Amino acid sequence: MAQSTSVSALIKEKRQKSKRQKLENLVPAFLFAAASVSVLTTVGILLTLIVETAMFFSEVSFREFFTSTEMQPLNRNNPTFSILPLLSATLLSTVIAMFVAIPIGLTTAVYLSEYATESARRVLKPIVEVLAGIPTIVYGFFAFTFVTPVLREIIPILDRTNILSPGIVMGIMIIPMVASLSEDALSSVPNSMREGAMAFGATKFEATVRVVIPAAISGIIASFVLGISRAIGETMIVTIASGSNKNLTFDITQSMQTMTAYIVEVTSGDAGAGTTAYYSLYAVAITLFFFTLAMNMLAKYISKRFREAY
Amino acid sequence: MSQVSVKQNAKVELQPQGEKAEAKKEIVYSTEKVNLWYGKTHALHDIELDQREQEVTAIIGPSGCGKSTYIKTLNRMVEMNPDVKVTGKIYYRGQNIYDRRFPVEELRTRVGMVFQKPNPFPKSVFDNVAYGPKIHGIRDKKLLEQIVEESLKGAAIWDEVKDRLQENAFGLSGGQQQRLCIARCLAVEPDVILMDEPTSALDPKSTLKVEELVQELKAKYSIMIVTHNMQQAARISDRTAFFLNGEVVEFDKTDTIFSNPNDSRTEDYITGRFG
């Protein structure tokens, strides 16, 4: 007894004397500073974008940028600026990508979560996730040197650079994201739901479609939206495989340039600092930023709005 | 509404009535020498049990004695566990349900199940009840509304939820959720209702309501109920089976089991000497 009192007294003394308390007080400040880095970066980027975009719109009207159809930034005599060709390319490639990623990603998720045996899941899930680890430059190369030639065998009118091939490859790249996030959503549906459904004579498939998927729908849709956001922001694949024609079209066999690929072209090209072409980068970038921001917020809203508490 | 009552009467008339039927109630389920293994664990040993029409059979016994496992063999839900092996025969209305060609989905529409923890779907009250009829192809909205109302009334919860049919079922209290699950069962007009400790997650008041409900449902359905509560078995059942270590120690009329048990182990259990 006597000893334990003396130990606790010793601890008390040590505590008061030691630097532990001081350190403890410093920890929140340190953590806050770390957290501020990303916040400040975002604010900084946004500010730069806004300032430079303002410069751009002092030279080119809103109307021209958002409603005209010609994009010729480097034309010496008569440069024209329109986001529509870039927007159409971005939207087309995203739609193509989601046509690939959603069906395959979701069926993969359903298989992994509902049908695969434990041992199959242990092998398959990591393999699917490896797809996510492949650098996008490799995907771009794959689209240009493999997918496009194969597609041209089937569709002879396909251009050597086109939006279809990178769209498909982008879809393949997004599959693991959709599959993995949807699988998480499906597996977190409690087993009692499946039991409840099957105890009524539902087959496994009916239980999956009518009870498990609806119960997980918020997570599933959020995975789609994040996939879309990823497709919109994807750069390397489209830069390599879709060429640089600023084409306002919905013909997927043609070469088109997405917003991201435009930024790559102009930053690595001849547009001198201070020229209108240079400032157009920021206008395109801020449009891109708002698109992905909107998508991410939509994903958040959906997963909150449709959250099923079980 | 008048349509509903006509329909109910018609159904009641089909059932055998009066004392004559009392004497020889038909056997709905009979279990013959059922053995079950989870992997290498031998969980059920030579189970023999009968369930009669319009009766309540209670299954009692200490935790881990196989009573829940047994009730899940009756609608083959036990097969949802990987690595389960069942031998022996279980006849439902004369057909061996472990026959390879037996249509298990059809069996489960005839045999409803209420689980230990209320498990409504994350849908509205209405959709929870309409779920069963819908998967079996009923699309007519009027008819679905009628079925939902009838089933909720059957489960003695209509008055509490009639103004909240479109609300999410998770907003209901635990006891209401469990009665909703019973209503969900009734919506497919089952023949038998299996209940796996339906009141173990409920407060005493809700428990009482479910018990009263079981008494009412007995007029139309055959009910098998697993319970760890011996008073509950004594209050609501006609027959009681006492399970111990995966065996049926005794199966008899509830009065006999509780007043004059044959086996000393039964007596020890019901008098609270173990379990």
Interface residues (C-beta under 8 A of the other chain):
Chain A: T117 E118 P190 S192 M193 R194 E195 G196 A197 M198 A199 F200 G201 A202 T203 E206 R210 V211 P214 A215 E308 A309 Y310
Chain B: N75 M77 M80 P82 E105 E106 L107 R108 T109 G112 M113 F115 K117 N119 P120 F121 P122 K123 Y131 G132 K134 I135 H136 F170 C181 R184 C185 V188
